[in-house]
Amino acid sequence: MTSIKITYFAALREARGLAEETFETKALTAKALLHELKEKHHWSLSEKTIRVAINDYFQSADTPLKDGDRVVFVPPVSGG
């Protein structure tokens, strides 16, 4: 198991009901982690529209995760 600190923004924060959490996962990539969270929390947002930052840098969703990583999921945001 890998311990990941997750930060949620905008619609994901509202859907999850919190801004951040530490999550234990077997996911090997950010994409797999997002899929796991989407299934667990029944999110309707497309995984293709969510950007991923790992340890303060935007990364590919296929980037491998390591124990202790900080992952930020950023959904599409609109505003003016």
Biopython code that builds the backbone (N, CA, C, O; Angstrom):
import numpy as np
from Bio.PDB.StructureBuilder import StructureBuilder

atoms = [
    (1, "MET", "N", (0.841, -1.182, 0.000)),
    (1, "MET", "CA", (0.000, 0.000, 0.000)),
    (1, "MET", "C", (0.885, 1.244, 0.000)),
    (1, "MET", "O", (1.974, 1.267, 0.573)),
    (2, "THR", "N", (0.382, 2.254, -0.652)),
    (2, "THR", "CA", (1.076, 3.525, -0.759)),
    (2, "THR", "C", (0.214, 4.598, -0.089)),
    (2, "THR", "O", (-0.998, 4.650, -0.300)),
    (3, "SER", "N", (0.835, 5.438, 0.703)),
    (3, "SER", "CA", (0.134, 6.539, 1.357)),
    (3, "SER", "C", (0.347, 7.807, 0.542)),
    (3, "SER", "O", (1.478, 8.253, 0.349)),
    (4, "ILE", "N", (-0.766, 8.387, 0.061)),
    (4, "ILE", "CA", (-0.725, 9.561, -0.800)),
    (4, "ILE", "C", (-1.520, 10.691, -0.147)),
    (4, "ILE", "O", (-2.624, 10.463, 0.347)),
    (5, "LYS", "N", (-0.975, 11.892, -0.141)),
    (5, "LYS", "CA", (-1.730, 13.061, 0.317)),
    (5, "LYS", "C", (-2.417, 13.666, -0.904)),
    (5, "LYS", "O", (-1.755, 14.058, -1.864)),
    (6, "ILE", "N", (-3.741, 13.738, -0.863)),
    (6, "ILE", "CA", (-4.525, 14.213, -2.001)),
    (6, "ILE", "C", (-5.162, 15.552, -1.667)),
    (6, "ILE", "O", (-5.717, 15.737, -0.584)),
    (7, "THR", "N", (-5.075, 16.488, -2.615)),
    (7, "THR", "CA", (-5.760, 17.772, -2.515)),
    (7, "THR", "C", (-6.774, 17.852, -3.643)),
    (7, "THR", "O", (-6.468, 17.539, -4.794)),
    (8, "TYR", "N", (-7.982, 18.275, -3.300)),
    (8, "TYR", "CA", (-9.069, 18.406, -4.275)),
    (8, "TYR", "C", (-9.399, 19.874, -4.480)),
    (8, "TYR", "O", (-9.390, 20.653, -3.527)),
    (9, "PHE", "N", (-9.691, 20.257, -5.720)),
    (9, "PHE", "CA", (-10.100, 21.621, -6.025)),
    (9, "PHE", "C", (-11.490, 21.642, -6.648)),
    (9, "PHE", "O", (-11.943, 20.657, -7.230)),
    (10, "ALA", "N", (-12.149, 22.772, -6.513)),
    (10, "ALA", "CA", (-13.404, 23.103, -7.206)),
    (10, "ALA", "C", (-14.449, 21.998, -7.048)),
    (10, "ALA", "O", (-14.769, 21.597, -5.929)),
    (11, "ALA", "N", (-14.975, 21.511, -8.166)),
    (11, "ALA", "CA", (-16.072, 20.534, -8.141)),
    (11, "ALA", "C", (-15.682, 19.248, -7.417)),
    (11, "ALA", "O", (-16.527, 18.628, -6.772)),
    (12, "LEU", "N", (-14.422, 18.838, -7.511)),
    (12, "LEU", "CA", (-13.993, 17.634, -6.800)),
    (12, "LEU", "C", (-14.003, 17.850, -5.296)),
    (12, "LEU", "O", (-14.364, 16.945, -4.543)),
    (13, "ARG", "N", (-13.614, 19.032, -4.851)),
    (13, "ARG", "CA", (-13.653, 19.351, -3.425)),
    (13, "ARG", "C", (-15.098, 19.302, -2.925)),
    (13, "ARG", "O", (-15.376, 18.757, -1.857)),
    (14, "GLU", "N", (-16.001, 19.870, -3.700)),
    (14, "GLU", "CA", (-17.411, 19.858, -3.314)),
    (14, "GLU", "C", (-17.971, 18.433, -3.321)),
    (14, "GLU", "O", (-18.708, 18.051, -2.411)),
    (15, "ALA", "N", (-17.628, 17.658, -4.329)),
    (15, "ALA", "CA", (-18.129, 16.287, -4.421)),
    (15, "ALA", "C", (-17.569, 15.412, -3.301)),
    (15, "ALA", "O", (-18.276, 14.552, -2.776)),
    (16, "ARG", "N", (-16.321, 15.624, -2.936)),
    (16, "ARG", "CA", (-15.683, 14.827, -1.882)),
    (16, "ARG", "C", (-16.077, 15.322, -0.493)),
    (16, "ARG", "O", (-16.111, 14.543, 0.460)),
    (17, "GLY", "N", (-16.374, 16.614, -0.377)),
    (17, "GLY", "CA", (-16.758, 17.171, 0.918)),
    (17, "GLY", "C", (-15.584, 17.551, 1.793)),
    (17, "GLY", "O", (-15.751, 17.816, 2.984)),
    (18, "LEU", "N", (-14.401, 17.578, 1.211)),
    (18, "LEU", "CA", (-13.217, 18.044, 1.942)),
    (18, "LEU", "C", (-12.152, 18.465, 0.946)),
    (18, "LEU", "O", (-12.195, 18.094, -0.227)),
    (19, "ALA", "N", (-11.204, 19.238, 1.425)),
    (19, "ALA", "CA", (-10.183, 19.795, 0.540)),
    (19, "ALA", "C", (-8.968, 18.879, 0.384)),
    (19, "ALA", "O", (-8.308, 18.887, -0.655)),
    (20, "GLU", "N", (-8.675, 18.089, 1.420)),
    (20, "GLU", "CA", (-7.527, 17.196, 1.319)),
    (20, "GLU", "C", (-7.673, 16.023, 2.271)),
    (20, "GLU", "O", (-8.431, 16.060, 3.240)),
    (21, "GLU", "N", (-6.923, 14.988, 1.958)),
    (21, "GLU", "CA", (-6.923, 13.797, 2.794)),
    (21, "GLU", "C", (-5.670, 12.983, 2.510)),
    (21, "GLU", "O", (-5.019, 13.167, 1.481)),
    (22, "THR", "N", (-5.340, 12.094, 3.416)),
    (22, "THR", "CA", (-4.298, 11.113, 3.180)),
    (22, "THR", "C", (-5.018, 9.810, 2.865)),
    (22, "THR", "O", (-5.924, 9.396, 3.588)),
    (23, "PHE", "N", (-4.605, 9.174, 1.781)),
    (23, "PHE", "CA", (-5.335, 8.023, 1.253)),
    (23, "PHE", "C", (-4.376, 6.866, 1.037)),
    (23, "PHE", "O", (-3.301, 7.040, 0.462)),
    (24, "GLU", "N", (-4.763, 5.688, 1.498)),
    (24, "GLU", "CA", (-3.978, 4.476, 1.283)),
    (24, "GLU", "C", (-4.475, 3.807, 0.005)),
    (24, "GLU", "O", (-5.673, 3.565, -0.143)),
    (25, "THR", "N", (-3.570, 3.511, -0.909)),
    (25, "THR", "CA", (-3.967, 2.965, -2.209)),
    (25, "THR", "C", (-2.975, 1.925, -2.705)),
    (25, "THR", "O", (-1.813, 1.896, -2.299)),
    (26, "LYS", "N", (-3.470, 1.071, -3.596)),
    (26, "LYS", "CA", (-2.606, 0.139, -4.324)),
    (26, "LYS", "C", (-2.348, 0.657, -5.737)),
    (26, "LYS", "O", (-1.629, 0.022, -6.508)),
    (27, "ALA", "N", (-2.932, 1.807, -6.079)),
    (27, "ALA", "CA", (-2.778, 2.389, -7.415)),
    (27, "ALA", "C", (-1.297, 2.669, -7.698)),
    (27, "ALA", "O", (-0.566, 3.159, -6.837)),
    (28, "LEU", "N", (-0.879, 2.350, -8.913)),
    (28, "LEU", "CA", (0.517, 2.563, -9.292)),
    (28, "LEU", "C", (0.744, 3.883, -10.017)),
    (28, "LEU", "O", (1.874, 4.365, -10.095)),
    (29, "THR", "N", (-0.338, 4.472, -10.554)),
    (29, "THR", "CA", (-0.233, 5.739, -11.284)),
    (29, "THR", "C", (-1.314, 6.703, -10.809)),
    (29, "THR", "O", (-2.272, 6.307, -10.145)),
    (30, "ALA", "N", (-1.143, 7.968, -11.158)),
    (30, "ALA", "CA", (-2.151, 8.976, -10.816)),
    (30, "ALA", "C", (-3.480, 8.647, -11.481)),
    (30, "ALA", "O", (-4.541, 8.850, -10.891)),
    (31, "LYS", "N", (-3.424, 8.143, -12.705)),
    (31, "LYS", "CA", (-4.641, 7.765, -13.428)),
    (31, "LYS", "C", (-5.392, 6.658, -12.690)),
    (31, "LYS", "O", (-6.612, 6.727, -12.546)),
    (32, "ALA", "N", (-4.680, 5.654, -12.229)),
    (32, "ALA", "CA", (-5.297, 4.549, -11.491)),
    (32, "ALA", "C", (-5.873, 5.045, -10.163)),
    (32, "ALA", "O", (-6.939, 4.599, -9.739)),
    (33, "LEU", "N", (-5.168, 5.967, -9.513)),
    (33, "LEU", "CA", (-5.665, 6.553, -8.265)),
    (33, "LEU", "C", (-6.953, 7.326, -8.526)),
    (33, "LEU", "O", (-7.921, 7.192, -7.777)),
    (34, "LEU", "N", (-6.968, 8.122, -9.568)),
    (34, "LEU", "CA", (-8.163, 8.886, -9.898)),
    (34, "LEU", "C", (-9.337, 7.954, -10.205)),
    (34, "LEU", "O", (-10.463, 8.203, -9.774)),
    (35, "HIS", "N", (-9.070, 6.889, -10.944)),
    (35, "HIS", "CA", (-10.125, 5.924, -11.255)),
    (35, "HIS", "C", (-10.660, 5.287, -9.964)),
    (35, "HIS", "O", (-11.870, 5.132, -9.801)),
    (36, "GLU", "N", (-9.763, 4.924, -9.060)),
    (36, "GLU", "CA", (-10.164, 4.339, -7.773)),
    (36, "GLU", "C", (-11.054, 5.307, -6.990)),
    (36, "GLU", "O", (-12.091, 4.913, -6.456)),
    (37, "LEU", "N", (-10.644, 6.566, -6.928)),
    (37, "LEU", "CA", (-11.428, 7.572, -6.198)),
    (37, "LEU", "C", (-12.770, 7.828, -6.873)),
    (37, "LEU", "O", (-13.789, 7.999, -6.203)),
    (38, "LYS", "N", (-12.765, 7.854, -8.206)),
    (38, "LYS", "CA", (-14.004, 8.083, -8.961)),
    (38, "LYS", "C", (-15.015, 6.976, -8.667)),
    (38, "LYS", "O", (-16.195, 7.250, -8.445)),
    (39, "GLU", "N", (-14.557, 5.738, -8.665)),
    (39, "GLU", "CA", (-15.436, 4.606, -8.355)),
    (39, "GLU", "C", (-15.934, 4.672, -6.907)),
    (39, "GLU", "O", (-17.115, 4.449, -6.638)),
    (40, "LYS", "N", (-15.038, 4.974, -5.996)),
    (40, "LYS", "CA", (-15.389, 4.995, -4.570)),
    (40, "LYS", "C", (-16.398, 6.093, -4.246)),
    (40, "LYS", "O", (-17.310, 5.885, -3.446)),
    (41, "HIS", "N", (-16.231, 7.269, -4.871)),
    (41, "HIS", "CA", (-17.057, 8.432, -4.517)),
    (41, "HIS", "C", (-18.127, 8.751, -5.556)),
    (41, "HIS", "O", (-18.867, 9.724, -5.409)),
    (42, "HIS", "N", (-18.212, 7.927, -6.613)),
    (42, "HIS", "CA", (-19.256, 8.078, -7.645)),
    (42, "HIS", "C", (-19.221, 9.449, -8.320)),
    (42, "HIS", "O", (-20.260, 10.078, -8.520)),
    (43, "TRP", "N", (-18.015, 9.906, -8.668)),
    (43, "TRP", "CA", (-17.882, 11.172, -9.381)),
    (43, "TRP", "C", (-18.312, 11.004, -10.816)),
    (43, "TRP", "O", (-18.105, 9.949, -11.414)),
    (44, "SER", "N", (-18.914, 12.042, -11.374)),
    (44, "SER", "CA", (-19.375, 11.980, -12.763)),
    (44, "SER", "C", (-18.422, 12.685, -13.730)),
    (44, "SER", "O", (-18.593, 12.564, -14.943)),
    (45, "LEU", "N", (-17.441, 13.405, -13.235)),
    (45, "LEU", "CA", (-16.497, 14.101, -14.123)),
    (45, "LEU", "C", (-15.646, 13.111, -14.913)),
    (45, "LEU", "O", (-15.225, 12.079, -14.391)),
    (46, "SER", "N", (-15.404, 13.438, -16.157)),
    (46, "SER", "CA", (-14.554, 12.609, -16.994)),
    (46, "SER", "C", (-13.099, 12.701, -16.524)),
    (46, "SER", "O", (-12.586, 13.788, -16.256)),
    (47, "GLU", "N", (-12.462, 11.565, -16.434)),
    (47, "GLU", "CA", (-11.060, 11.541, -16.013)),
    (47, "GLU", "C", (-10.171, 12.292, -16.996)),
    (47, "GLU", "O", (-9.111, 12.791, -16.617)),
    (48, "LYS", "N", (-10.592, 12.377, -18.246)),
    (48, "LYS", "CA", (-9.799, 13.046, -19.277)),
    (48, "LYS", "C", (-9.760, 14.555, -19.095)),
    (48, "LYS", "O", (-8.882, 15.215, -19.650)),
    (49, "THR", "N", (-10.692, 15.117, -18.330)),
    (49, "THR", "CA", (-10.739, 16.566, -18.153)),
    (49, "THR", "C", (-10.027, 17.036, -16.882)),
    (49, "THR", "O", (-9.921, 18.238, -16.639)),
    (50, "ILE", "N", (-9.546, 16.103, -16.083)),
    (50, "ILE", "CA", (-8.915, 16.447, -14.805)),
    (50, "ILE", "C", (-7.403, 16.463, -14.960)),
    (50, "ILE", "O", (-6.806, 15.500, -15.441)),
    (51, "ARG", "N", (-6.790, 17.573, -14.544)),
    (51, "ARG", "CA", (-5.323, 17.675, -14.571)),
    (51, "ARG", "C", (-4.760, 17.157, -13.256)),
    (51, "ARG", "O", (-5.415, 17.212, -12.215)),
    (52, "VAL", "N", (-3.541, 16.655, -13.325)),
    (52, "VAL", "CA", (-2.899, 16.064, -12.162)),
    (52, "VAL", "C", (-1.565, 16.750, -11.898)),
    (52, "VAL", "O", (-0.750, 16.923, -12.805)),
    (53, "ALA", "N", (-1.356, 17.135, -10.651)),
    (53, "ALA", "CA", (-0.049, 17.630, -10.218)),
    (53, "ALA", "C", (0.470, 16.673, -9.145)),
    (53, "ALA", "O", (-0.256, 16.285, -8.229)),
    (54, "ILE", "N", (1.727, 16.309, -9.280)),
    (54, "ILE", "CA", (2.373, 15.442, -8.300)),
    (54, "ILE", "C", (3.574, 16.179, -7.745)),
    (54, "ILE", "O", (4.468, 16.585, -8.488)),
    (55, "ASN", "N", (3.585, 16.347, -6.438)),
    (55, "ASN", "CA", (4.670, 17.053, -5.757)),
    (55, "ASN", "C", (4.937, 18.426, -6.385)),
    (55, "ASN", "O", (6.078, 18.797, -6.662)),
    (56, "ASP", "N", (3.844, 19.160, -6.599)),
    (56, "ASP", "CA", (3.869, 20.556, -7.051)),
    (56, "ASP", "C", (4.151, 20.768, -8.543)),
    (56, "ASP", "O", (4.365, 21.905, -8.962)),
    (57, "TYR", "N", (4.159, 19.707, -9.350)),
    (57, "TYR", "CA", (4.386, 19.850, -10.784)),
    (57, "TYR", "C", (3.305, 19.100, -11.557)),
    (57, "TYR", "O", (2.991, 17.951, -11.244)),
    (58, "PHE", "N", (2.732, 19.766, -12.579)),
    (58, "PHE", "CA", (1.776, 19.066, -13.424)),
    (58, "PHE", "C", (2.492, 17.912, -14.110)),
    (58, "PHE", "O", (3.605, 18.056, -14.616)),
    (59, "GLN", "N", (1.820, 16.760, -14.112)),
    (59, "GLN", "CA", (2.409, 15.534, -14.650)),
    (59, "GLN", "C", (1.394, 14.817, -15.525)),
    (59, "GLN", "O", (0.205, 15.137, -15.508)),
    (60, "SER", "N", (1.871, 13.854, -16.282)),
    (60, "SER", "CA", (1.000, 12.951, -17.026)),
    (60, "SER", "C", (0.250, 12.089, -16.018)),
    (60, "SER", "O", (0.778, 11.766, -14.953)),
    (61, "ALA", "N", (-0.970, 11.720, -16.353)),
    (61, "ALA", "CA", (-1.754, 10.843, -15.479)),
    (61, "ALA", "C", (-1.117, 9.458, -15.368)),
    (61, "ALA", "O", (-1.455, 8.691, -14.467)),
    (62, "ASP", "N", (-0.197, 9.134, -16.278)),
    (62, "ASP", "CA", (0.488, 7.840, -16.244)),
    (62, "ASP", "C", (1.755, 7.859, -15.382)),
    (62, "ASP", "O", (2.478, 6.865, -15.312)),
    (63, "THR", "N", (2.014, 8.973, -14.740)),
    (63, "THR", "CA", (3.191, 9.088, -13.877)),
    (63, "THR", "C", (3.071, 8.129, -12.694)),
    (63, "THR", "O", (2.041, 8.114, -12.020)),
    (64, "PRO", "N", (4.104, 7.328, -12.430)),
    (64, "PRO", "CA", (4.064, 6.412, -11.288)),
    (64, "PRO", "C", (4.000, 7.170, -9.961)),
    (64, "PRO", "O", (4.570, 8.252, -9.818)),
    (65, "LEU", "N", (3.300, 6.581, -9.004)),
    (65, "LEU", "CA", (3.201, 7.165, -7.668)),
    (65, "LEU", "C", (4.184, 6.496, -6.720)),
    (65, "LEU", "O", (4.497, 5.314, -6.855)),
    (66, "LYS", "N", (4.667, 7.284, -5.753)),
    (66, "LYS", "CA", (5.548, 6.769, -4.717)),
    (66, "LYS", "C", (4.940, 7.099, -3.357)),
    (66, "LYS", "O", (4.203, 8.075, -3.220)),
    (67, "ASP", "N", (5.246, 6.296, -2.374)),
    (67, "ASP", "CA", (4.757, 6.533, -1.020)),
    (67, "ASP", "C", (5.132, 7.946, -0.577)),
    (67, "ASP", "O", (6.281, 8.368, -0.711)),
    (68, "GLY", "N", (4.158, 8.661, -0.056)),
    (68, "GLY", "CA", (4.400, 10.014, 0.440)),
    (68, "GLY", "C", (4.184, 11.115, -0.588)),
    (68, "GLY", "O", (4.305, 12.293, -0.253)),
    (69, "ASP", "N", (3.865, 10.759, -1.838)),
    (69, "ASP", "CA", (3.613, 11.782, -2.860)),
    (69, "ASP", "C", (2.431, 12.661, -2.468)),
    (69, "ASP", "O", (1.524, 12.234, -1.754)),
    (70, "ARG", "N", (2.466, 13.903, -2.955)),
    (70, "ARG", "CA", (1.356, 14.844, -2.810)),
    (70, "ARG", "C", (0.717, 14.970, -4.189)),
    (70, "ARG", "O", (1.366, 15.399, -5.143)),
    (71, "VAL", "N", (-0.549, 14.596, -4.289)),
    (71, "VAL", "CA", (-1.262, 14.605, -5.564)),
    (71, "VAL", "C", (-2.391, 15.625, -5.492)),
    (71, "VAL", "O", (-3.165, 15.654, -4.535)),
    (72, "VAL", "N", (-2.468, 16.458, -6.519)),
    (72, "VAL", "CA", (-3.540, 17.449, -6.621)),
    (72, "VAL", "C", (-4.330, 17.141, -7.884)),
    (72, "VAL", "O", (-3.770, 17.016, -8.973)),
    (73, "PHE", "N", (-5.644, 17.022, -7.717)),
    (73, "PHE", "CA", (-6.532, 16.823, -8.858)),
    (73, "PHE", "C", (-7.262, 18.119, -9.137)),
    (73, "PHE", "O", (-7.926, 18.664, -8.255)),
    (74, "VAL", "N", (-7.142, 18.619, -10.368)),
    (74, "VAL", "CA", (-7.726, 19.906, -10.748)),
    (74, "VAL", "C", (-8.736, 19.670, -11.886)),
    (74, "VAL", "O", (-8.343, 19.382, -13.016)),
    (75, "PRO", "N", (-10.033, 19.792, -11.580)),
    (75, "PRO", "CA", (-11.039, 19.634, -12.627)),
    (75, "PRO", "C", (-11.144, 20.910, -13.443)),
    (75, "PRO", "O", (-10.557, 21.929, -13.077)),
    (76, "PRO", "N", (-11.882, 20.869, -14.542)),
    (76, "PRO", "CA", (-12.092, 22.094, -15.314)),
    (76, "PRO", "C", (-12.747, 23.155, -14.418)),
    (76, "PRO", "O", (-13.652, 22.854, -13.639)),
    (77, "VAL", "N", (-12.281, 24.380, -14.544)),
    (77, "VAL", "CA", (-12.818, 25.470, -13.736)),
    (77, "VAL", "C", (-13.262, 26.576, -14.671)),
    (77, "VAL", "O", (-12.548, 26.949, -15.602)),
    (78, "SER", "N", (-14.454, 27.094, -14.409)),
    (78, "SER", "CA", (-14.914, 28.244, -15.197)),
    (78, "SER", "C", (-15.149, 29.404, -14.255)),
    (78, "SER", "O", (-15.309, 29.214, -13.049)),
    (79, "GLY", "N", (-15.167, 30.562, -14.786)),
    (79, "GLY", "CA", (-15.387, 31.740, -13.950)),
    (79, "GLY", "C", (-15.084, 32.986, -14.739)),
    (79, "GLY", "O", (-14.739, 32.938, -15.920)),
    (80, "GLY", "N", (-15.221, 34.086, -14.067)),
    (80, "GLY", "CA", (-14.982, 35.310, -14.792)),
    (80, "GLY", "C", (-14.537, 36.418, -13.920)),
    (80, "GLY", "O", (-14.295, 37.524, -14.403)),
]
sb = StructureBuilder()
sb.init_structure("model")
sb.init_model(0)
sb.init_chain("A")
sb.init_seg("    ")
for serial, (resi, resn, name, xyz) in enumerate(atoms, 1):
    if name == "N":
        sb.init_residue(resn, " ", resi, " ")
    sb.init_atom(name, np.array(xyz, "f"), 0.0, 1.0, " ", f" {name:<3s}", serial, name[0])
structure = sb.get_structure()
